[in-house]
Amino acid sequence: MVKHYRRLWRLIGLTMLAAALAMLFGCTPNDPQSTFDAHGPVAQSQLNLFWVILIAGAVVFFAVQGAIIYLIIKFRRRDESIPKQTEGNHALEFAWTAGPTVLLILVAIPTIFTIFDNEVSPDKNALTVEVIGHQWWFEFRYPHPDDPTKEVIFANDLHIPTDEVVNVVLESVDVIHSFWVPKIAGKVDMVPRNANTMWIKADRPGFYYGQCAEFCGVQHANMRFRVIAQPRAEFNAWLRAQAEPAIESQDPLVAQGRKVFTSPDAGCSGCHATGSVTNKGVAGRVGPNLTHVATRTNFAGGVLDNRDENGLVNDAIVQRNLRMWIEDPESVKPGNIMARDIAAPYVDPDRALTEAELSALVAYLSSLK
Amino acid sequence: MTTIPLAIPRPVHPTGIWSWVTTIDHKRIGVLYGVTAFIMFFSGGIEAMLIRVQLMRPEQTLITPEIFNQLFTMHATTMIFLGVMPLSAAFFNFVVPLQIGARDVAFPRLNAFSYWTFLAGALILKLSWFTHAAPNGGWFGYSPLTGITYNLGHGIDVWILSLQVLGVASLAASFNFIVTIVNMRAPGMGLMRMPLFTWMTLVTAILLVLAFPVITVALIELYFDRAFGMNFFNVAAGANAVLWQHLFWVFGHPEVYILILPAMGIVSEILPVFSRKPLFGYATVVLAGVIIAFMGWMVWSHHMFTVGLGPVANSVFTVTTMMIAVPTGIKVFNWMGTMWGGSISLKTPMLFAIAFVSMFVIGGISGVMHAVAASDAQQQDTYFIVAHIHYVLFGGAIFAILAGVYYWFPKLTGRMYDEKMGLWHFWLMFIGQNVTFFPMHFTGLNGMPRRIYAYYSGMGWDFWNLVSTLGAFILAAGFVIFIYNMARSWRNGEQASADPWDGRTLEWSIPSPPPEYNFVEIPHVQDRDDWWEEKQRRRERREVPVVAGGSEQEDAHDIHLPQPSYWPFFVSLGLFIAGFGLVYLMNMDAAGVRTLNYVALITTVIGVCIGIVSVYAWSFEPVNDPEPGGEHAAHH
């Protein structure tokens, strides 16, 4: 009998150990979208809450699974006798109604506080950034540094000042998307004609991954963006540069590319603007604003990464990626709307870009810094 | 009424395919439901395997993004509406009349109609793979993505019409089972003597009757938006995109309980039998089931914590969702109380039932995690949720259904399944379940959104995705053994006795397989677990060892059963044709111009005509033809 119980406890112990080890290996804070590595108060509060409930859940998990294994071994059928026909036990049943209720109340209290903390901005006057979802990329709009009636438009990279509350207004021009930067804040949906607001704050400078989290169509997987948190002074300088047009290059190839870009045959400028400043509230064009496109860390909603091994935007990679994209967007991001429905060079085979036009266009776009 | 309208004679096919088409025997309909649902379930499994193969490695391109979206939409829709729900319906059909001591359901022809209509809806959905119009909007079909502006073609229409037709089937079946359970219980079987599975069937049927109208209305509105340019969900015309979500989840959350309550009922039958003890706290378990069903209506917005309903709504739904964990916990503890002090026999059904409790607890814990709205913002729409739903619906509902299949297999077929293969199946399933779905907790918390057709390496998702895919193959291997075991045992298995498990409920008191009329004599119920008590009473009276099924079959010729009918099948056929026509009724091109498809219109009209004529014929067909001599006319 003693031997029997030793085996039982060993089995229970081993199962629990395996489960605990698996849980330990599951937490991998170094990965780019890990929720275990909070870099801001919102993500941190969510992680804290997760730990609270994980511990409560682990207690229940180990208690119940241990008890099940115990029951199976202890009460295994050994003979054909009929056990006592117990119908129930009111005291016990009351206990396992009341116990979980108390446990849940204990979890509910910090939950409700955190819900209000996270959903109500602590600083209404902080910098407000508009985030607009498109199938399948993110547009970002900042208040103009000098003129409150104007906005500065950018895409794919969300720059924010470090250690400050940033209010985010979430919108969509088509279907429902969701704004999610796991290391900074849990997701909030972007509902067309029904703007949501949230607040975020990054504790320290850094480069963070974000991704759309609401299924939004064929390229939902590639609706990604990056968040660049930088010190306030650096952020101010960046925003001021964005509010200016790109420096015009005198390279003849660039000039030729500019001509292609604006030509009715290629039709690029019908959907892509090359001026970043617009009046507040005026809808942008259909495609991403390209004013400073060559400074972006990624293209095509995160499909093409423009950074080198040091994490810096690299001109050669930018050119290579631009060429890849313009040459055959469908193979880079199958189903993207530009190649599928709109842009003449892809929709109409007669108007496909020649090699010379392609090179010029790449040269022009990579000059937009 | 002596003649049958349209001069079609009453079907008289004791065997062969027409006997199945015209059957109204609840047991045969149960078999039809079960076999069809398993075929559908396996097709959904193949879809799942394709998804897993695509996600096995990062940046794979085996499957195009569009096909991937169709795969996960079809997988979920199939598993919920064509897998778990009709599998539960198979048990309702086969088990409930036997458990309550009835000879059939209240409306036998309506029952046949439910099955054929379910098949019609299933075919409308699954045939879309062959017409290249598989739906791609997710099983939740959020507007505006499912609106015509963002989703040309007929995939969404297929989805709408198949769900509508399936809804008709489910509603008909639900009314039938409510009436059957309320009215046709054997004398003496008060509500609180009803077997737990019958109780959960009743609760589920009531939930269905209340929940399906909501999705029906929503689907009609969506169809009108798409086909005729109405603006219920058209955001450009000022509609609120969140409206659909409310309508869908007001249906969708009770639907979750529609999937799990029958499973809980099955487990509540098996645990007592294989522990040789009554269910611990019967009244509490019943009450917990009813409370779960009731509270299921108060939690729908926990699917919408990230939609922006505001902190007040999110707090309220956090609390209500946590509250529903209490009755669920009560059930789990009572199941464990049932095993406590019992004499536990670890046969395949019992293993699956215990594993159900174990897996369901994991799903329950992650469910409470999602109830915490604030931290759910990190989990919503990630693989963490995928892990959760597969712990409750696969480790939960499917494990319970498999437990039920093994448990009632000898009653259904009169033969025993192969225990050794059953054990292999169980262990492959148990290991496969955890190898496939537990790692999804990790990928989810590691930031992997669900419904993405590919992911990049360097995100930290490679390893656990590979493990998940490996687990999926273990599950597939388990199902291969299951199919082989079922097919072989059905034909060549050992003869099963009437009561192989020392059962407690009435179905074990009759022969295996049950005769067409189930009970020679309608039993008089004196106790909860009546058959068990009866056996004890006989034992005390030192009667001859109890042989279930009795030997009193000589009186059987006096029993009147409803006669087979063609009409339920033809009404469903009409619905199928009309549904198919409606899918293609309106075409819209990329420029937004709608055109009427005349072929589809004619098809619809033909289908409606077949349906109306058949309903007419059905309503004038008597349940039983008067017998030639008329000697039994006043018999019952």
Interface residues (C-beta under 8 A of the other chain):
Chain A: A22 F25 G26 C27 T28 N30 D31 P32 Q33 S34 T35 F36 A43 S45 Q46 L47 L49 F50 I53 L54 G57 V60 F61 V64 Q65 A67 I68 L71 I72 F75 R76 R77 R78 D79 S81 I82 P83 K84 Q85 T86 E87 G88 N89 L92 E93 W96 T97 P100 T101 L104 V107 A108 T111 I112 T114 I115 F116 N118 E119 V120 Q135 L170 D174 V175 I176 S178 W180 P182 A185 G186 K187 V188 D189 V191 P192 R193 N194 N196 Y209 Q211 C212 A213 E214 F215 C216 G217 V218 Q219 H220 A221 P334 G335 D341
Chain B: T64 P65 E66 N69 N136 G138 Y142 P144 L145 Y150 V235 G238 N240 A241 V242 S275 R276 K277 P278 F280 G281 Y282 A283 T284 T306 V307 G308 G310 P311 N314 S315 T318 V319 M322 M323 A325 V326 G329 I330 V332 F333 N334 M336 G337 M339 W340 G341 G342 S343 I344 S345 L346 I354 V357 S358 V361 I362 I365 S366 V368 M369 V372 A373 A374 S375 D376 A377 Q378 Q379 Q380 D381 T382 F438 P439 H441 F442 L445 N446 G447 M448 P449 R450 R451 I452 Y453 A454 Y455 G458 M459 G460 W461 W464 A590
